[in-house]
Amino acid sequence: MGIQLNSLVNALVYAAIGIVIFAGAFLVLDKVTPYNLWKEIVQEHNLALSILLGAMSLGICIIIAAAIH
């Protein structure tokens, strides 16, 4: 039982670290772009930006997962 609990705790810690790193990378990406991402996606309905941001998010997540693993 101790080994399974230890694995669960490790998984939760690594997931939390990954989420924090992703949120930081997203904030940096938002500050680097010359416009407000949220306004462009939600209010202006910019589909191309939504697709680009989704692809970039997946790429960042894959890199973070590989680095943590």
Secondary structure per residue as TSV (DSSP state, phi and psi in degrees):
chain	resnum	aa	ss	phi	psi
A	1	M	-	360.0	-35.1
A	2	G	H	-65.5	-36.6
A	3	I	H	-68.4	-40.8
A	4	Q	H	-66.7	-39.4
A	5	L	H	-66.5	-39.6
A	6	N	H	-63.4	-41.4
A	7	S	H	-64.9	-39.2
A	8	L	H	-64.6	-43.8
A	9	V	H	-63.3	-43.5
A	10	N	H	-61.0	-43.0
A	11	A	H	-63.1	-42.0
A	12	L	H	-66.2	-40.1
A	13	V	H	-65.1	-46.6
A	14	Y	H	-65.5	-36.0
A	15	A	H	-65.0	-42.9
A	16	A	H	-64.1	-42.1
A	17	I	H	-61.7	-43.7
A	18	G	H	-62.7	-40.8
A	19	I	H	-66.5	-41.0
A	20	V	H	-64.9	-43.6
A	21	I	H	-64.0	-41.8
A	22	F	H	-63.1	-43.8
A	23	A	H	-62.5	-40.4
A	24	G	H	-63.8	-42.4
A	25	A	H	-65.2	-38.3
A	26	F	H	-66.0	-40.7
A	27	L	H	-64.3	-40.7
A	28	V	H	-63.0	-43.5
A	29	L	H	-60.8	-40.0
A	30	D	H	-66.1	-38.0
A	31	K	H	-74.2	-29.6
A	32	V	H	-75.4	-33.3
A	33	T	S	-71.7	147.3
A	34	P	S	-77.2	-1.4
A	35	Y	S	-133.4	168.3
A	36	N	-	-82.7	115.0
A	37	L	H	-61.0	-44.9
A	38	W	H	-61.3	-44.5
A	39	K	I	-64.0	-43.0
A	40	E	I	-64.6	-39.1
A	41	I	I	-79.4	-48.8
A	42	V	I	-82.0	-48.8
A	43	Q	I	-85.6	-39.0
A	44	E	S	-91.2	-9.2
A	45	H	-	55.6	48.2
A	46	N	-	-82.0	95.5
A	47	L	H	-67.3	-38.9
A	48	A	H	-62.5	-42.1
A	49	L	H	-66.0	-36.5
A	50	S	H	-62.9	-44.3
A	51	I	H	-65.8	-43.8
A	52	L	H	-62.4	-44.1
A	53	L	H	-66.5	-37.5
A	54	G	H	-64.5	-42.0
A	55	A	H	-65.7	-41.0
A	56	M	H	-65.9	-38.2
A	57	S	H	-63.0	-44.0
A	58	L	H	-62.5	-41.5
A	59	G	H	-62.4	-44.7
A	60	I	H	-63.4	-41.4
A	61	C	H	-64.0	-39.6
A	62	I	H	-64.4	-42.1
A	63	I	H	-63.7	-44.1
A	64	I	H	-63.1	-43.9
A	65	A	H	-62.8	-39.7
A	66	A	H	-68.1	-37.5
A	67	A	H	-70.3	-37.0
A	68	I	H	-76.0	-36.8
A	69	H	-	-66.4	360.0
